[in-house]
Amino acid sequence: MTRTYTLTSNTPRQQQGFRPTGTAISPVALRQTATGESEETARAELTEFEHLIPTARPEQVRGEARIFHALIAAYGRHRPTLTGGPFGIRSLTPRPDELVVRIAPSQLDRWIDALAYREGGTGVAGLPWAGHRQGTLLTLPGTKVLLADISETDWRAALGRRSADQSSLMPHWIPQFRREPEYTAAQEAEVEGIAGHLSATLRRVRLLDPLTRISGHVHLFTTRHRGEVHLIEACEATPTVLPVWTSRSVPSALWPTGPIPAPGPADPYTAVLDLLTELEPARAPSGTDDHPAARALCHIAGLRTDPVVVQAAEHVLDVATRVLADPAHSSVYAAGGWAGSCRTYPEGTVHGSDPCLPPGAETVADLPDEALQRIGRHFCSRPSDTSRTDLASAGKQELVHLLDWALAAATRPTNRPAWTRDRTDGTLQHTQPLPGREGVLTLTATTTGVYRVSLDALGSSDLADEDDSVEWEREAAPSQSAAVLLAEHAAIEAAVCLPFQREHRKQRLVLPAVVPAEPTIRSVIAEADYVLGFFTLASVLGRLHDRAGSIQGAADGHWRADPHSDTPPDRPATLTALISDWCALPSPHHGEAANTASVDSPAYLRHLAAHRAAFDPFATRYLAAADSLPGAHTFEERHLAGFAALRTTDLSALTRTEVRPVREGLLRLVRSLPQNPAHLTAWYEQHLGQP
C-alpha cells in the first residue's frame, strides 16, 4: 500500500521533550531493549565500557557484517516467536573485540545451514570454529563470535546432521579451501560500505522486537540503489531504509558510533548553499547578502529570512558543523542521509508516534530563555496571549526544525539522480528504469514543495484502475529543494517496494508471492502480513447486521458483476467478501478458482497465501459455515450457520492450527458468541479489550 494517502504540509515537529540521552530510562534497561541480556549481565558489562552498546573494532565489524549478512539471506522473512528471537537470537553481549551470542537451541542446525559455505553457495567463507570453555567460538581475521552455551559436542553433532563437514565450517586446525581467500574477498566486497550498519544492527538486534507487532515477522534484506548497498527493514510489510534506531526513535545513547566518511565531515554551510544554488538558483542568496548560508537554510526549511530567524539559522549551522564532525553521530550519514528522518514529518516515525530528535537537539536549544522566546514569538500568531514557557518551547521546536534540514542537506548522498526542469512550470523531474523488471521510477518536485515518487508503466492488469502506476509517496515539503531531498530518499525504498505493494481496490499484491503446493491454514497464517483474527471479525459482525441485506454463498461467487453498473466491474457478494472488503484483505477476481471456493478450501488458501493474508482458525470456521448456504440468504441465516459451526467445533483442535499464541480471553469470546444477531454489538462491547 502507498505510504501516504493525504497531502499534509511538512511543518516543524511537535517535539515531546528532549530525551536523546535516555535519562528517563536507566542505562541498564535501555541496553536490555537492544541486546535482550539479563539485568545482571547488562549491569556487569556497563561497568567495562564507555558506550551503552560498544562499537566493534574495524576487523570485528567486517566479520560481524559477513556473518549477519549470511543470516539475513538464510532466514529471510521469519517469525521470531517460532525461532526464539530474531534470527534465532535470544540475547547477545557486544564488546569491542568480540560478540557473545546466545541462540535458541532449536536454531543451531539453522545457523549451521546459514553459515556453512560451500563452493558456489551462500554462507561465510573461511569461518573456522574451535571449542571454548563458554561454548563454541567462530573466528574470522580479527573477529570473534562466541556461541555461548553451545558445547563442542553439540556443535559437532549438529555439523554431522547438516552434512557440513565438507563446508567452510572446519575445526581451526584443518586447512582452508584452495579458493577460500578469493571467496572471502568477494564476500567482503559485497558488504563494503554497509558493514558498519550491519554490525550495528546485529549488536542491537532486539530493537526489532516491537516492529513485529503487526505482521509478526522479522524481515531484513539488502538491496542496491544507484550503486550503493542499503539495508532494508520490512518487518511491518512496508519497506523502510531508515536505521532501526532512527525509525524507532530510540535515545541517542543507543546509537552507534563510527568513522566519519572518508572525504571528511560534511560542511553544512557549503551544503545548504550548493543545494539551493543547484535546485532553486533564483532563490539563492546573492554575493552581497550577509549570512548567505543561514539565509539558504531558512528558505530550504520554509521560513522567512527575518533577522531573528537568520540569526537562529546561523546558530543551527554552527551546531550542525559540530554534530557532523562527531564520530558519536556518524550514523546521520547512513541509509541515504538524514533526509530519511525528515520524511517522517508530520506524523512521527515509521514505527512510532514521536519523531526522532536529531543529534545536537539539546545543544541547539541550549540558549537563554530570552533568545528562545524571541524566536518563538516570531512564529506565534498571537504572541501577546502566549506564555513565556510556550514561547520558549516554540523557539526550541523551530531550532530543531532548522537543524533537521541542515543535517539533511549536508548528508545528501553524492551519487544522486540528475534532475531536469520543466520550462513551463519549473517542476523538477527524474526518471529511471526499474532494475530487473518492467517499469519506470519517477520522481517529481514542484516549485511549491510537493514531491511525488511513483512506479509507472508496470504492465499489471490489477493496476488498470490506477493508471498502471503505484504511487509510493506524495507529500508536501517546505521548499522545492527540501522536496528533492525527500524524494531522493524515498526512491531508495520505492525501487524495492513492488513485492510489498498492494492495489487499492482489492488489496491484492502487485507481485503475488510464491505459493506452496498444498497450503494449510497454519502455513498461510505463518507467512501472512495480516491475519484477520476472530476479535476483529467480532467487531465487524455487529456493524453488518443492519447493513448486509441479501448475501450470496461462496459457490455463487464472492465477488460478482453488477448488472446495473459497469464501474466497478464487480462487487462483494458473500459474507467473506464483505468482511474482506471492510478490513482491507485481498479478494479474488471473478473467474479465479478462489472466487467460488470456501475460505477453508485449498483454492482459497492458495489465494490468501499468494497475497500474504489469512483468517485465523476461528474466523475461518465461522465464515466457511456462513458461506456454505447456497443462493441468497439474510445475514441472520448466515450468522446462525456460523454460530452453529463454532458451537459444535472442538476449539482446542482449532487452536492447534494457529501458529500464534491463543489466549484464554479469545476462547471465551468464541464460546460466548450470541445466537441472536441483534445481540452482537452489545456482546462485542462487553468483551472489548479482553482478548
C-alpha positions, 0 to 999 in steps of 0.5 A: 500500500502507498505510504501516504494517502493525504497531502499534509504540509511538512511543518516543524515537529511537535517535539515531546521533550528532549530525551536523546540521552535516555535519562528517563530510562536507566542505562541498564534497561535501555541496553536490555531493549537492544541486546535482550541480556539479563539485568545482571549481565547488562549491569556487569558489562556497563561497568567495562565500557564507555558506550551503552552498546560498544562499537566493534573494532574495524576487523570485528565489524567486517566479520560481524557484517559477513556473518549477519549478512549470511543470516539475513539471506538464510532466514529471510522473512521469519517469525521470531516467536517460532525461532526464539528471537530474531534470527534465532537470537535470544540475547547477545553481549557486544564488546569491542573485540568480540560478540557473545551470542546466545541462540535458541537451541532449536536454531543451531542446525539453522545457523549451521545451514546459514553459515556453512559455505560451500563452493558456489553457495551462500554462507561465510567463507573461511569461518573456522570454529574451535571449542571454548570453555563458554561454548563454541567460538567462530573466528574470522581475521580479527573477529570473534563470535562466541556461541555461548552455551553451545558445547563442542559436542553439540556443535559437532553433532549438529555439523554431522546432521547438516552434512557440513563437514565438507563446508567452510565450517572446519575445526581451526586446525584443518586447512582452508579451501584452495579458493577460500581467500578469493571467496572471502574477498568477494564476500567482503566486497559485497558488504563494503560500505554497509558493514558498519550498519550491519554490525550495528544492527546485529549488536542491537538486534532486539530493537526489532522486537516491537516492529513485529507487532503487526505482521509478526515477522522479522524481515531484513534484506539488502538491496542496491540503489544507484550503486550503493548497498542499503539495508532494508527493514520490512518487518511491518510489510512496508519497506523502510531504509531508515536505521532501526534506531532512527525509525524507532526513535530510540535515545541517542545513547543507543546509537552507534558510533563510527568513522566519519566518511572518508572525504571528511565531515560534511560542511553544512554551510557549503551544503545548504548553499550548493543545494539551493544554488543547484535546485532553486538558483533564483532563490539563492542568496546573492554575493552581497547578502550577509549570512548567505548560508543561514539565509539558504537554510531558512528558505530550504526549511520554509521560513522567512529570512527575518533577522531573528530567524537568520540569526537562529539559522546561523546558530543551527549551522554552527551546531550542525558543523559540530554534530557532523564532525562527531564520530558519536553521530556518524550514523546521520550519514547512513541509509541515504542521509538524514533526509530519511528522518525528515520524511517522517514529518508530520506524523512521527516515525515509521514505527512510532508516534514521536519523531526522532530528535536529531543529534545536537537537539539539546545543544541547539536549544541550549540558549537563554530563555530570552533568545528562545522566546524571541524566536518563538514569538516570531512564529506565534500568531498571537504572541501577546496571549502566549506564555513565556514557557510556550514561547520558549518551547516554540523557539526550541521546536523551530531550532530543531526544525532548522537543524533537521534540514541542515543535517539533511542537506549536508548528508545528501548522498553524492551519487544522486539522480540528475534532475531536469526542469520543466520550462513551463512550470519549473517542476523538477523531474527524474526518471529511471528504469526499474532494475530487473523488471518492467517499469519506470521510477519517477520522481517529481518536485514542484516549485511549491514543495510537493514531491511525488515518487511513483512506479509507472508503466508496470504492465499489471492488469490489477493496476488498470484502475490506477493508471498502471502506476503505484504511487509510493509517496506524495507529500508536501515539503517546505521548499522545492529543494527540501522536496528533492531531498525527500524524494531522493530518499524515498526512491531508495525504498520505492525501487524495492517496494513492488513485492510489498505493494498492494492495489487499492481496490482489492488489496491484492499484491502487485507481485503475488508471492510464491505459493506452496503446493498444498497450503494449510491454514497454519502455513498461510497464517505463518507467512501472512502480513495480516491475519484477520483474527476472530476479535476483529471479525467480532467487531465487524459482525455487529456493524453488518447486521443492519447493513448486509441485506441479501448475501450470496454463498461462496459457490455463487461467487464472492465477488460478482458483476453488477448488472446495473453498473459497469464501474466497478466491474464487480462487487462483494457478494458473500459474507467473506467478501464483505468482511474482506472488503471492510478490513482491507484483505485481498479478494479474488477476481471473478473467474479465479478458482478462489472466487467460488471456493470456501475460505477453508478450501485449498483454492482459497488458501492458495489465494490468501497465501499468494497475497500474504493474508489469512483468517485465523482458525476461528474466523475461518470456521465461522465464515466457511459455515456462513458461506456454505448456504447456497443462493441468497440468504439474510445475514441472520441465516448466515450468522446462525450457520456460523454460530452453529459451526463454532458451537459444535467445533472442538476449539482446542483442535482449532487452536492447534492450527494457529501458529500464534499464541491463543489466549484464554480471553479469545476462547471465551469470546468464541464460546460466548458468541450470541445466537441472536444477531441483534445481540452482537454489538452489545456482546462485542462491547462487553468483551472489548479489550479482553482478548 
